Structure formats: structure tokens, C-alpha cells
Amino acid sequence: MDESNLESVMGLIMYGGEAKSNAMEAIRAAKSSDFELASQKLADANSALLQAHKTQTEMLTKEANGESAPLSLLMVHAQDHLMTSITFVDLAKEVVELYEKFENL
């Protein structure tokens, strides 16, 4: 794997991890009734996912133009990590919303 592809793969892992961490912090904040912080952490998670998506789109564009990256365990891990993070952020949004509803009962 060349340096450019390695940087892209590591970006997917890094931004995916950042998104998941922010989503977890959002849940913890909501659990403590700090909904302003929860909202900010969800926004931060979305920003990280946008960065990861940008990197992924660049990789897909290169492949569509005939510059395919070699399939490696690291590439598979990066994609898996990103997809798991996306799912986790989606679920965190729902959990925060539930905490807000319970707070308002």
C-alpha cells in the first residue's frame, strides 16, 4: 500500500474513532442531563463523519478513475470501523433524544 492510500485508510480509522468517541460522550452528557453538551458532542461526531466520508469519497473517485487501492486487512478494518461508527452515532442520537424525553416527563 502506498503512502497516499495508507494516509486515507488511517484517516477513515481516525475520523471514525473520533465520531464514535464524541457520540459516547454525548450519551454520557445526556445521562447527566447536560443536553447542550450532548448536542455539541453529536455535532462534533457528525463533523468527524463528514471528514471520513470526504476521505472515503476521494478513495472511491480514484478507484472509479482506474487508480484502485490494494485490498488489505487494514483497508477492511478501516471500512468496518467507519461503518460501525456511523451506526453508533445514529444510535447515540436516539439515546440522547430518549434522555431528553425522560427529562421532560
PDB file as gemmi writes it, atoms N, CA and C in Angstrom:
CRYST1    1.000    1.000    1.000  90.00  90.00  90.00 P 1                      
ATOM      1  N   MET A   1       0.863  -1.177   0.000  1.00  0.00           N  
ATOM      2  CA  MET A   1       0.000   0.000   0.000  1.00  0.00           C  
ATOM      3  C   MET A   1       0.905   1.234   0.000  1.00  0.00           C  
ATOM      4  N   ASP A   2       0.639   2.149  -0.940  1.00  0.00           N  
ATOM      5  CA  ASP A   2       1.478   3.344  -0.996  1.00  0.00           C  
ATOM      6  C   ASP A   2       1.090   4.326   0.114  1.00  0.00           C  
ATOM      7  N   GLU A   3       1.924   5.338   0.277  1.00  0.00           N  
ATOM      8  CA  GLU A   3       1.748   6.285   1.383  1.00  0.00           C  
ATOM      9  C   GLU A   3       0.413   7.035   1.316  1.00  0.00           C  
ATOM     10  N   SER A   4       0.000   7.405   0.118  1.00  0.00           N  
ATOM     11  CA  SER A   4      -1.269   8.123  -0.047  1.00  0.00           C  
ATOM     12  C   SER A   4      -2.453   7.270   0.403  1.00  0.00           C  
ATOM     13  N   ASN A   5      -2.470   5.999  -0.021  1.00  0.00           N  
ATOM     14  CA  ASN A   5      -3.553   5.107   0.390  1.00  0.00           C  
ATOM     15  C   ASN A   5      -3.520   4.846   1.885  1.00  0.00           C  
ATOM     16  N   LEU A   6      -2.323   4.706   2.428  1.00  0.00           N  
ATOM     17  CA  LEU A   6      -2.190   4.480   3.865  1.00  0.00           C  
ATOM     18  C   LEU A   6      -2.735   5.669   4.652  1.00  0.00           C  
ATOM     19  N   GLU A   7      -2.439   6.876   4.188  1.00  0.00           N  
ATOM     20  CA  GLU A   7      -2.967   8.075   4.846  1.00  0.00           C  
ATOM     21  C   GLU A   7      -4.494   8.102   4.790  1.00  0.00           C  
ATOM     22  N   SER A   8      -5.044   7.717   3.656  1.00  0.00           N  
ATOM     23  CA  SER A   8      -6.503   7.690   3.518  1.00  0.00           C  
ATOM     24  C   SER A   8      -7.122   6.672   4.459  1.00  0.00           C  
ATOM     25  N   VAL A   9      -6.547   5.487   4.497  1.00  0.00           N  
ATOM     26  CA  VAL A   9      -7.061   4.426   5.364  1.00  0.00           C  
ATOM     27  C   VAL A   9      -6.968   4.850   6.824  1.00  0.00           C  
ATOM     28  N   MET A  10      -5.852   5.432   7.204  1.00  0.00           N  
ATOM     29  CA  MET A  10      -5.690   5.871   8.595  1.00  0.00           C  
ATOM     30  C   MET A  10      -6.663   7.007   8.909  1.00  0.00           C  
ATOM     31  N   GLY A  11      -6.973   7.835   7.926  1.00  0.00           N  
ATOM     32  CA  GLY A  11      -7.968   8.891   8.118  1.00  0.00           C  
ATOM     33  C   GLY A  11      -9.339   8.316   8.411  1.00  0.00           C  
ATOM     34  N   LEU A  12      -9.723   7.259   7.696  1.00  0.00           N  
ATOM     35  CA  LEU A  12     -11.006   6.614   7.966  1.00  0.00           C  
ATOM     36  C   LEU A  12     -11.059   6.091   9.397  1.00  0.00           C  
ATOM     37  N   ILE A  13      -9.979   5.461   9.819  1.00  0.00           N  
ATOM     38  CA  ILE A  13      -9.914   4.915  11.182  1.00  0.00           C  
ATOM     39  C   ILE A  13      -9.954   6.040  12.205  1.00  0.00           C  
ATOM     40  N   MET A  14      -9.162   7.073  11.981  1.00  0.00           N  
ATOM     41  CA  MET A  14      -9.070   8.179  12.931  1.00  0.00           C  
ATOM     42  C   MET A  14     -10.400   8.926  13.052  1.00  0.00           C  
ATOM     43  N   TYR A  15     -10.972   9.320  11.922  1.00  0.00           N  
ATOM     44  CA  TYR A  15     -12.228  10.080  11.981  1.00  0.00           C  
ATOM     45  C   TYR A  15     -13.387   9.222  12.466  1.00  0.00           C  
ATOM     46  N   GLY A  16     -13.389   7.954  12.096  1.00  0.00           N  
ATOM     47  CA  GLY A  16     -14.415   7.052  12.603  1.00  0.00           C  
ATOM     48  C   GLY A  16     -14.329   6.915  14.118  1.00  0.00           C  
ATOM     49  N   GLY A  17     -13.126   6.773  14.627  1.00  0.00           N  
ATOM     50  CA  GLY A  17     -12.928   6.679  16.078  1.00  0.00           C  
ATOM     51  C   GLY A  17     -13.315   7.956  16.791  1.00  0.00           C  
ATOM     52  N   GLU A  18     -12.980   9.087  16.188  1.00  0.00           N  
ATOM     53  CA  GLU A  18     -13.347  10.375  16.779  1.00  0.00           C  
ATOM     54  C   GLU A  18     -14.864  10.526  16.846  1.00  0.00           C  
ATOM     55  N   ALA A  19     -15.538  10.110  15.781  1.00  0.00           N  
ATOM     56  CA  ALA A  19     -17.000  10.200  15.751  1.00  0.00           C  
ATOM     57  C   ALA A  19     -17.618   9.330  16.844  1.00  0.00           C  
ATOM     58  N   LYS A  20     -17.132   8.118  16.970  1.00  0.00           N  
ATOM     59  CA  LYS A  20     -17.674   7.211  17.982  1.00  0.00           C  
ATOM     60  C   LYS A  20     -17.414   7.738  19.389  1.00  0.00           C  
ATOM     61  N   SER A  21     -16.230   8.263  19.632  1.00  0.00           N  
ATOM     62  CA  SER A  21     -15.910   8.823  20.952  1.00  0.00           C  
ATOM     63  C   SER A  21     -16.812   9.999  21.295  1.00  0.00           C  
ATOM     64  N   ASN A  22     -17.016  10.883  20.328  1.00  0.00           N  
ATOM     65  CA  ASN A  22     -17.909  12.025  20.569  1.00  0.00           C  
ATOM     66  C   ASN A  22     -19.340  11.568  20.813  1.00  0.00           C  
ATOM     67  N   ALA A  23     -19.777  10.552  20.111  1.00  0.00           N  
ATOM     68  CA  ALA A  23     -21.133  10.032  20.312  1.00  0.00           C  
ATOM     69  C   ALA A  23     -21.280   9.445  21.715  1.00  0.00           C  
ATOM     70  N   MET A  24     -20.253   8.747  22.171  1.00  0.00           N  
ATOM     71  CA  MET A  24     -20.301   8.187  23.517  1.00  0.00           C  
ATOM     72  C   MET A  24     -20.334   9.309  24.557  1.00  0.00           C  
ATOM     73  N   GLU A  25     -19.567  10.348  24.340  1.00  0.00           N  
ATOM     74  CA  GLU A  25     -19.583  11.497  25.246  1.00  0.00           C  
ATOM     75  C   GLU A  25     -20.946  12.183  25.230  1.00  0.00           C  
ATOM     76  N   ALA A  26     -21.607  12.191  24.091  1.00  0.00           N  
ATOM     77  CA  ALA A  26     -22.950  12.776  24.004  1.00  0.00           C  
ATOM     78  C   ALA A  26     -23.927  11.984  24.870  1.00  0.00           C  
ATOM     79  N   ILE A  27     -23.844  10.677  24.814  1.00  0.00           N  
ATOM     80  CA  ILE A  27     -24.713   9.841  25.643  1.00  0.00           C  
ATOM     81  C   ILE A  27     -24.456  10.100  27.122  1.00  0.00           C  
ATOM     82  N   ARG A  28     -23.192  10.161  27.497  1.00  0.00           N  
ATOM     83  CA  ARG A  28     -22.843  10.419  28.909  1.00  0.00           C  
ATOM     84  C   ARG A  28     -23.358  11.787  29.356  1.00  0.00           C  
ATOM     85  N   ALA A  29     -23.233  12.778  28.493  1.00  0.00           N  
ATOM     86  CA  ALA A  29     -23.717  14.120  28.829  1.00  0.00           C  
ATOM     87  C   ALA A  29     -25.230  14.110  28.996  1.00  0.00           C  
ATOM     88  N   ALA A  30     -25.931  13.437  28.096  1.00  0.00           N  
ATOM     89  CA  ALA A  30     -27.390  13.361  28.194  1.00  0.00           C  
ATOM     90  C   ALA A  30     -27.809  12.623  29.463  1.00  0.00           C  
ATOM     91  N   LYS A  31     -27.065  11.610  29.811  1.00  0.00           N  
ATOM     92  CA  LYS A  31     -27.354  10.850  31.031  1.00  0.00           C  
ATOM     93  C   LYS A  31     -27.255  11.747  32.260  1.00  0.00           C  
ATOM     94  N   SER A  32     -26.386  12.748  32.192  1.00  0.00           N  
ATOM     95  CA  SER A  32     -26.218  13.716  33.278  1.00  0.00           C  
ATOM     96  C   SER A  32     -27.091  14.952  33.087  1.00  0.00           C  
ATOM     97  N   SER A  33     -28.009  14.891  32.145  1.00  0.00           N  
ATOM     98  CA  SER A  33     -28.942  15.979  31.830  1.00  0.00           C  
ATOM     99  C   SER A  33     -28.265  17.228  31.281  1.00  0.00           C  
ATOM    100  N   ASP A  34     -27.081  17.065  30.699  1.00  0.00           N  
ATOM    101  CA  ASP A  34     -26.392  18.185  30.063  1.00  0.00           C  
ATOM    102  C   ASP A  34     -26.654  18.093  28.552  1.00  0.00           C  
ATOM    103  N   PHE A  35     -27.837  18.526  28.154  1.00  0.00           N  
ATOM    104  CA  PHE A  35     -28.255  18.357  26.771  1.00  0.00           C  
ATOM    105  C   PHE A  35     -27.565  19.317  25.814  1.00  0.00           C  
ATOM    106  N   GLU A  36     -27.107  20.434  26.324  1.00  0.00           N  
ATOM    107  CA  GLU A  36     -26.334  21.360  25.485  1.00  0.00           C  
ATOM    108  C   GLU A  36     -25.014  20.695  25.083  1.00  0.00           C  
ATOM    109  N   LEU A  37     -24.333  20.092  26.055  1.00  0.00           N  
ATOM    110  CA  LEU A  37     -23.080  19.393  25.747  1.00  0.00           C  
ATOM    111  C   LEU A  37     -23.343  18.192  24.849  1.00  0.00           C  
ATOM    112  N   ALA A  38     -24.424  17.474  25.119  1.00  0.00           N  
ATOM    113  CA  ALA A  38     -24.771  16.317  24.287  1.00  0.00           C  
ATOM    114  C   ALA A  38     -24.964  16.744  22.839  1.00  0.00           C  
ATOM    115  N   SER A  39     -25.654  17.838  22.638  1.00  0.00           N  
ATOM    116  CA  SER A  39     -25.884  18.347  21.291  1.00  0.00           C  
ATOM    117  C   SER A  39     -24.568  18.725  20.613  1.00  0.00           C  
ATOM    118  N   GLN A  40     -23.680  19.364  21.362  1.00  0.00           N  
ATOM    119  CA  GLN A  40     -22.378  19.744  20.804  1.00  0.00           C  
ATOM    120  C   GLN A  40     -21.558  18.516  20.429  1.00  0.00           C  
ATOM    121  N   LYS A  41     -21.580  17.509  21.289  1.00  0.00           N  
ATOM    122  CA  LYS A  41     -20.821  16.285  21.010  1.00  0.00           C  
ATOM    123  C   LYS A  41     -21.377  15.548  19.793  1.00  0.00           C  
ATOM    124  N   LEU A  42     -22.698  15.562  19.628  1.00  0.00           N  
ATOM    125  CA  LEU A  42     -23.283  14.955  18.431  1.00  0.00           C  
ATOM    126  C   LEU A  42     -22.882  15.732  17.183  1.00  0.00           C  
ATOM    127  N   ALA A  43     -22.836  17.046  17.296  1.00  0.00           N  
ATOM    128  CA  ALA A  43     -22.381  17.868  16.167  1.00  0.00           C  
ATOM    129  C   ALA A  43     -20.920  17.562  15.841  1.00  0.00           C  
ATOM    130  N   ASP A  44     -20.098  17.397  16.878  1.00  0.00           N  
ATOM    131  CA  ASP A  44     -18.691  17.043  16.666  1.00  0.00           C  
ATOM    132  C   ASP A  44     -18.574  15.670  16.004  1.00  0.00           C  
ATOM    133  N   ALA A  45     -19.418  14.737  16.426  1.00  0.00           N  
ATOM    134  CA  ALA A  45     -19.418  13.403  15.828  1.00  0.00           C  
ATOM    135  C   ALA A  45     -19.775  13.493  14.346  1.00  0.00           C  
ATOM    136  N   ASN A  46     -20.781  14.286  14.034  1.00  0.00           N  
ATOM    137  CA  ASN A  46     -21.171  14.458  12.627  1.00  0.00           C  
ATOM    138  C   ASN A  46     -20.062  15.089  11.804  1.00  0.00           C  
ATOM    139  N   SER A  47     -19.348  16.041  12.387  1.00  0.00           N  
ATOM    140  CA  SER A  47     -18.223  16.672  11.677  1.00  0.00           C  
ATOM    141  C   SER A  47     -17.135  15.652  11.357  1.00  0.00           C  
ATOM    142  N   ALA A  48     -16.842  14.785  12.321  1.00  0.00           N  
ATOM    143  CA  ALA A  48     -15.836  13.748  12.094  1.00  0.00           C  
ATOM    144  C   ALA A  48     -16.295  12.784  11.005  1.00  0.00           C  
ATOM    145  N   LEU A  49     -17.579  12.427  11.027  1.00  0.00           N  
ATOM    146  CA  LEU A  49     -18.105  11.538   9.981  1.00  0.00           C  
ATOM    147  C   LEU A  49     -18.038  12.190   8.606  1.00  0.00           C  
ATOM    148  N   LEU A  50     -18.268  13.488   8.551  1.00  0.00           N  
ATOM    149  CA  LEU A  50     -18.162  14.198   7.269  1.00  0.00           C  
ATOM    150  C   LEU A  50     -16.737  14.145   6.726  1.00  0.00           C  
ATOM    151  N   GLN A  51     -15.771  14.288   7.620  1.00  0.00           N  
ATOM    152  CA  GLN A  51     -14.363  14.200   7.198  1.00  0.00           C  
ATOM    153  C   GLN A  51     -14.049  12.801   6.689  1.00  0.00           C  
ATOM    154  N   ALA A  52     -14.531  11.789   7.409  1.00  0.00           N  
ATOM    155  CA  ALA A  52     -14.309  10.407   6.980  1.00  0.00           C  
ATOM    156  C   ALA A  52     -14.977  10.153   5.636  1.00  0.00           C  
ATOM    157  N   HIS A  53     -16.183  10.672   5.471  1.00  0.00           N  
ATOM    158  CA  HIS A  53     -16.902  10.472   4.211  1.00  0.00           C  
ATOM    159  C   HIS A  53     -16.165  11.146   3.062  1.00  0.00           C  
ATOM    160  N   LYS A  54     -15.600  12.310   3.323  1.00  0.00           N  
ATOM    161  CA  LYS A  54     -14.825  13.010   2.299  1.00  0.00           C  
ATOM    162  C   LYS A  54     -13.634  12.151   1.863  1.00  0.00           C  
ATOM    163  N   THR A  55     -12.940  11.577   2.833  1.00  0.00           N  
ATOM    164  CA  THR A  55     -11.800  10.713   2.527  1.00  0.00           C  
ATOM    165  C   THR A  55     -12.251   9.490   1.740  1.00  0.00           C  
ATOM    166  N   GLN A  56     -13.349   8.892   2.179  1.00  0.00           N  
ATOM    167  CA  GLN A  56     -13.868   7.708   1.502  1.00  0.00           C  
ATOM    168  C   GLN A  56     -14.276   8.043   0.071  1.00  0.00           C  
ATOM    169  N   THR A  57     -14.910   9.175  -0.133  1.00  0.00           N  
ATOM    170  CA  THR A  57     -15.327   9.597  -1.471  1.00  0.00           C  
ATOM    171  C   THR A  57     -14.116   9.809  -2.379  1.00  0.00           C  
ATOM    172  N   GLU A  58     -13.064  10.386  -1.832  1.00  0.00           N  
ATOM    173  CA  GLU A  58     -11.831  10.562  -2.615  1.00  0.00           C  
ATOM    174  C   GLU A  58     -11.268   9.214  -3.049  1.00  0.00           C  
ATOM    175  N   MET A  59     -11.297   8.243  -2.138  1.00  0.00           N  
ATOM    176  CA  MET A  59     -10.802   6.904  -2.464  1.00  0.00           C  
ATOM    177  C   MET A  59     -11.667   6.254  -3.548  1.00  0.00           C  
ATOM    178  N   LEU A  60     -12.974   6.406  -3.426  1.00  0.00           N  
ATOM    179  CA  LEU A  60     -13.887   5.840  -4.421  1.00  0.00           C  
ATOM    180  C   LEU A  60     -13.703   6.495  -5.789  1.00  0.00           C  
ATOM    181  N   THR A  61     -13.477   7.796  -5.790  1.00  0.00           N  
ATOM    182  CA  THR A  61     -13.262   8.523  -7.044  1.00  0.00           C  
ATOM    183  C   THR A  61     -11.989   8.037  -7.726  1.00  0.00           C  
ATOM    184  N   LYS A  62     -10.926   7.853  -6.937  1.00  0.00           N  
ATOM    185  CA  LYS A  62      -9.678   7.336  -7.508  1.00  0.00           C  
ATOM    186  C   LYS A  62      -9.905   5.963  -8.139  1.00  0.00           C  
ATOM    187  N   GLU A  63     -10.634   5.117  -7.411  1.00  0.00           N  
ATOM    188  CA  GLU A  63     -10.882   3.773  -7.944  1.00  0.00           C  
ATOM    189  C   GLU A  63     -11.724   3.837  -9.217  1.00  0.00           C  
ATOM    190  N   ALA A  64     -12.705   4.709  -9.245  1.00  0.00           N  
ATOM    191  CA  ALA A  64     -13.537   4.856 -10.448  1.00  0.00           C  
ATOM    192  C   ALA A  64     -12.713   5.333 -11.637  1.00  0.00           C  
ATOM    193  N   ASN A  65     -11.623   6.048 -11.340  1.00  0.00           N  
ATOM    194  CA  ASN A  65     -10.733   6.540 -12.398  1.00  0.00           C  
ATOM    195  C   ASN A  65      -9.604   5.561 -12.707  1.00  0.00           C  
ATOM    196  N   GLY A  66      -9.697   4.340 -12.185  1.00  0.00           N  
ATOM    197  CA  GLY A  66      -8.697   3.318 -12.500  1.00  0.00           C  
ATOM    198  C   GLY A  66      -7.524   3.246 -11.561  1.00  0.00           C  
ATOM    199  N   GLU A  67      -7.531   4.022 -10.489  1.00  0.00           N  
ATOM    200  CA  GLU A  67      -6.430   4.013  -9.526  1.00  0.00           C  
ATOM    201  C   GLU A  67      -6.852   3.235  -8.275  1.00  0.00           C  
ATOM    202  N   SER A  68      -7.080   1.958  -8.419  1.00  0.00           N  
ATOM    203  CA  SER A  68      -7.584   1.188  -7.288  1.00  0.00           C  
ATOM    204  C   SER A  68      -6.495   0.939  -6.248  1.00  0.00           C  
ATOM    205  N   ALA A  69      -6.913   0.963  -5.002  1.00  0.00           N  
ATOM    206  CA  ALA A  69      -6.014   0.673  -3.884  1.00  0.00           C  
ATOM    207  C   ALA A  69      -6.035  -0.822  -3.639  1.00  0.00           C  
ATOM    208  N   PRO A  70      -4.912  -1.372  -3.227  1.00  0.00           N  
ATOM    209  CA  PRO A  70      -4.897  -2.810  -2.950  1.00  0.00           C  
ATOM    210  C   PRO A  70      -5.786  -3.129  -1.737  1.00  0.00           C  
ATOM    211  N   LEU A  71      -6.500  -4.227  -1.850  1.00  0.00           N  
ATOM    212  CA  LEU A  71      -7.332  -4.663  -0.740  1.00  0.00           C  
ATOM    213  C   LEU A  71      -6.422  -5.271   0.318  1.00  0.00           C  
ATOM    214  N   SER A  72      -6.554  -4.771   1.524  1.00  0.00           N  
ATOM    215  CA  SER A  72      -5.727  -5.272   2.617  1.00  0.00           C  
ATOM    216  C   SER A  72      -6.586  -5.390   3.868  1.00  0.00           C  
ATOM    217  N   LEU A  73      -6.067  -6.075   4.846  1.00  0.00           N  
ATOM    218  CA  LEU A  73      -6.769  -6.191   6.114  1.00  0.00           C  
ATOM    219  C   LEU A  73      -6.960  -4.810   6.736  1.00  0.00           C  
ATOM    220  N   LEU A  74      -5.994  -3.940   6.568  1.00  0.00           N  
ATOM    221  CA  LEU A  74      -6.099  -2.580   7.102  1.00  0.00           C  
ATOM    222  C   LEU A  74      -7.236  -1.813   6.434  1.00  0.00           C  
ATOM    223  N   MET A  75      -7.384  -1.986   5.130  1.00  0.00           N  
ATOM    224  CA  MET A  75      -8.476  -1.327   4.399  1.00  0.00           C  
ATOM    225  C   MET A  75      -9.824  -1.860   4.877  1.00  0.00           C  
ATOM    226  N   VAL A  76      -9.934  -3.177   5.036  1.00  0.00           N  
ATOM    227  CA  VAL A  76     -11.177  -3.776   5.507  1.00  0.00           C  
ATOM    228  C   VAL A  76     -11.486  -3.277   6.913  1.00  0.00           C  
ATOM    229  N   HIS A  77     -10.474  -3.211   7.750  1.00  0.00           N  
ATOM    230  CA  HIS A  77     -10.664  -2.720   9.119  1.00  0.00           C  
ATOM    231  C   HIS A  77     -11.148  -1.274   9.104  1.00  0.00           C  
ATOM    232  N   ALA A  78     -10.566  -0.450   8.266  1.00  0.00           N  
ATOM    233  CA  ALA A  78     -10.953   0.963   8.195  1.00  0.00           C  
ATOM    234  C   ALA A  78     -12.404   1.110   7.786  1.00  0.00           C  
ATOM    235  N   GLN A  79     -12.829   0.367   6.782  1.00  0.00           N  
ATOM    236  CA  GLN A  79     -14.216   0.443   6.328  1.00  0.00           C  
ATOM    237  C   GLN A  79     -15.168  -0.071   7.411  1.00  0.00           C  
ATOM    238  N   ASP A  80     -14.797  -1.164   8.052  1.00  0.00           N  
ATOM    239  CA  ASP A  80     -15.619  -1.715   9.128  1.00  0.00           C  
ATOM    240  C   ASP A  80     -15.721  -0.729  10.287  1.00  0.00           C  
ATOM    241  N   HIS A  81     -14.609  -0.129  10.632  1.00  0.00           N  
ATOM    242  CA  HIS A  81     -14.559   0.846  11.730  1.00  0.00           C  
ATOM    243  C   HIS A  81     -15.465   2.037  11.422  1.00  0.00           C  
ATOM    244  N   LEU A  82     -15.406   2.509  10.196  1.00  0.00           N  
ATOM    245  CA  LEU A  82     -16.224   3.648   9.798  1.00  0.00           C  
ATOM    246  C   LEU A  82     -17.716   3.296   9.828  1.00  0.00           C  
ATOM    247  N   MET A  83     -18.084   2.164   9.271  1.00  0.00           N  
ATOM    248  CA  MET A  83     -19.497   1.788   9.235  1.00  0.00           C  
ATOM    249  C   MET A  83     -20.043   1.574  10.654  1.00  0.00           C  
ATOM    250  N   THR A  84     -19.242   0.998  11.523  1.00  0.00           N  
ATOM    251  CA  THR A  84     -19.658   0.815  12.915  1.00  0.00           C  
ATOM    252  C   THR A  84     -19.850   2.172  13.585  1.00  0.00           C  
ATOM    253  N   SER A  85     -18.965   3.094  13.308  1.00  0.00           N  
ATOM    254  CA  SER A  85     -19.064   4.434  13.893  1.00  0.00           C  
ATOM    255  C   SER A  85     -20.314   5.160  13.417  1.00  0.00           C  
ATOM    256  N   ILE A  86     -20.628   5.031  12.150  1.00  0.00           N  
ATOM    257  CA  ILE A  86     -21.841   5.662  11.613  1.00  0.00           C  
ATOM    258  C   ILE A  86     -23.071   5.122  12.343  1.00  0.00           C  
ATOM    259  N   THR A  87     -23.120   3.828  12.503  1.00  0.00           N  
ATOM    260  CA  THR A  87     -24.244   3.196  13.204  1.00  0.00           C  
ATOM    261  C   THR A  87     -24.301   3.656  14.655  1.00  0.00           C  
ATOM    262  N   PHE A  88     -23.150   3.749  15.296  1.00  0.00           N  
ATOM    263  CA  PHE A  88     -23.096   4.159  16.695  1.00  0.00           C  
ATOM    264  C   PHE A  88     -23.583   5.599  16.857  1.00  0.00           C  
ATOM    265  N   VAL A  89     -23.183   6.477  15.969  1.00  0.00           N  
ATOM    266  CA  VAL A  89     -23.621   7.876  16.037  1.00  0.00           C  
ATOM    267  C   VAL A  89     -25.136   7.962  15.840  1.00  0.00           C  
ATOM    268  N   ASP A  90     -25.652   7.203  14.899  1.00  0.00           N  
ATOM    269  CA  ASP A  90     -27.104   7.189  14.690  1.00  0.00           C  
ATOM    270  C   ASP A  90     -27.836   6.736  15.949  1.00  0.00           C  
ATOM    271  N   LEU A  91     -27.329   5.697  16.571  1.00  0.00           N  
ATOM    272  CA  LEU A  91     -27.951   5.196  17.790  1.00  0.00           C  
ATOM    273  C   LEU A  91     -27.802   6.200  18.935  1.00  0.00           C  
ATOM    274  N   ALA A  92     -26.663   6.859  19.034  1.00  0.00           N  
ATOM    275  CA  ALA A  92     -26.445   7.859  20.088  1.00  0.00           C  
ATOM    276  C   ALA A  92     -27.448   8.994  19.983  1.00  0.00           C  
ATOM    277  N   LYS A  93     -27.768   9.402  18.770  1.00  0.00           N  
ATOM    278  CA  LYS A  93     -28.769  10.460  18.582  1.00  0.00           C  
ATOM    279  C   LYS A  93     -30.101  10.037  19.183  1.00  0.00           C  
ATOM    280  N   GLU A  94     -30.479   8.795  18.962  1.00  0.00           N  
ATOM    281  CA  GLU A  94     -31.737   8.282  19.503  1.00  0.00           C  
ATOM    282  C   GLU A  94     -31.696   8.205  21.030  1.00  0.00           C  
ATOM    283  N   VAL A  95     -30.572   7.775  21.578  1.00  0.00           N  
ATOM    284  CA  VAL A  95     -30.437   7.663  23.033  1.00  0.00           C  
ATOM    285  C   VAL A  95     -30.514   9.043  23.684  1.00  0.00           C  
ATOM    286  N   VAL A  96     -29.838  10.014  23.111  1.00  0.00           N  
ATOM    287  CA  VAL A  96     -29.889  11.381  23.641  1.00  0.00           C  
ATOM    288  C   VAL A  96     -31.321  11.898  23.603  1.00  0.00           C  
ATOM    289  N   GLU A  97     -32.013  11.641  22.508  1.00  0.00           N  
ATOM    290  CA  GLU A  97     -33.403  12.072  22.395  1.00  0.00           C  
ATOM    291  C   GLU A  97     -34.276  11.419  23.478  1.00  0.00           C  
ATOM    292  N   LEU A  98     -34.043  10.167  23.757  1.00  0.00           N  
ATOM    293  CA  LEU A  98     -34.802   9.486  24.813  1.00  0.00           C  
ATOM    294  C   LEU A  98     -34.533  10.106  26.180  1.00  0.00           C  
ATOM    295  N   TYR A  99     -33.265  10.396  26.467  1.00  0.00           N  
ATOM    296  CA  TYR A  99     -32.940  11.048  27.741  1.00  0.00           C  
ATOM    297  C   TYR A  99     -33.649  12.393  27.850  1.00  0.00           C  
ATOM    298  N   GLU A 100     -33.711  13.131  26.755  1.00  0.00           N  
ATOM    299  CA  GLU A 100     -34.403  14.420  26.758  1.00  0.00           C  
ATOM    300  C   GLU A 100     -35.894  14.237  27.048  1.00  0.00           C  
ATOM    301  N   LYS A 101     -36.489  13.242  26.450  1.00  0.00           N  
ATOM    302  CA  LYS A 101     -37.913  12.989  26.684  1.00  0.00           C  
ATOM    303  C   LYS A 101     -38.180  12.597  28.137  1.00  0.00           C  
ATOM    304  N   PHE A 102     -37.321  11.744  28.684  1.00  0.00           N  
ATOM    305  CA  PHE A 102     -37.486  11.341  30.085  1.00  0.00           C  
ATOM    306  C   PHE A 102     -37.297  12.519  31.039  1.00  0.00           C  
ATOM    307  N   GLU A 103     -36.404  13.417  30.678  1.00  0.00           N  
ATOM    308  CA  GLU A 103     -36.162  14.614  31.499  1.00  0.00           C  
ATOM    309  C   GLU A 103     -37.398  15.496  31.551  1.00  0.00           C  
ATOM    310  N   ASN A 104     -38.151  15.510  30.461  1.00  0.00           N  
ATOM    311  CA  ASN A 104     -39.299  16.397  30.347  1.00  0.00           C  
ATOM    312  C   ASN A 104     -40.608  15.765  30.825  1.00  0.00           C  
ATOM    313  N   LEU A 105     -40.570  14.563  31.359  1.00  0.00           N  
ATOM    314  CA  LEU A 105     -41.786  13.927  31.872  1.00  0.00           C  
ATOM    315  C   LEU A 105     -42.223  14.522  33.195  1.00  0.00           C  
TER     316      LEU A 105                                                      
END                                                                             
